[in-house]
Amino acid sequence: MFNQDDLQRLKETNACPEGNLSEALLVGANLEGADLTGANLFIAVLKEANLEQALLSDAKLELAMLQKANLREAHL
């Protein structure tokens, strides 16, 4: 389960490197350019999220739901 403080940090700063966002509901979230380096996104729901130019290197994306997410120029 995600860490509420990490989710709040993402919402406020558009960054949560190494954060625990597992199982977070981020449907339609605008995360353009977000720093999610090394974040735990296991089973996170990112349907229709905007992850354009997001930093996702070393992020844990197993079973993450990314249907219709914008991953244009994302750093994976």
N, C-alpha and C positions, 0 to 999 in steps of 0.2 A: 504494500500500500504506500502511496506517495507521502512525502513529508510536507505538511501544510506550509511550513516556513519556506521550503524550497519553491513551492508553487507560488507563494506570495512574492518571493524575490523575482521569479520569472515575470510575473505580471507587472511588477514595478520597474524593473531594470532591463527587461528583455534578455536576461542572462541568468544561467543557472548551471555553470560548469560543475561537473561531478555531482550534481544534485540528484535526489531520489524523486523521480516523477512517475514511478511505476504505477500503472492503473489509473493515471490522471485522465480526466475527461477534458480534452482540449479540442473538441469539435469546432471547426471553423475559426480557430484561433489565428490571429495575425502575429506570426513569429518570424516575420521577415528579418533576416540578419541576426537572429537570436544566437547567442553563444550557449550551445548545449553540449560542448565538448565533454566527453566522458560521462554524460548524464545517463541515468538509468531510466529508460523509457519502456521497460518490459511491460507488455500488454497495455500501453498507453493508447488512448483513443484520439487519433489525430486526423480523423476524417475531415476532408475539405479544408484542412489547415494550410495556411500560407507559410511555407518553410523556405521561401526563396532566399538564397544566399546564406542560409543558416549554417552555423558551424556544428556539424554532427560527428566529427572525427571521434572515434573510440566510444561513441554512444552505444548503449545496449538497446537495440531495436527489435529483439526477438518478440514475435507475436504482436508487435505494435500494429494498430489498424491505421493504414495510411491511404485508404481509398480516396481517390480524387484530391489528394494533397498535392500542393504545388512544391516540387523539389527542385525547381529550376535553379541551376548554379549552386545548389547546396553542396557543402563540403562534407563528403561521407568518408 
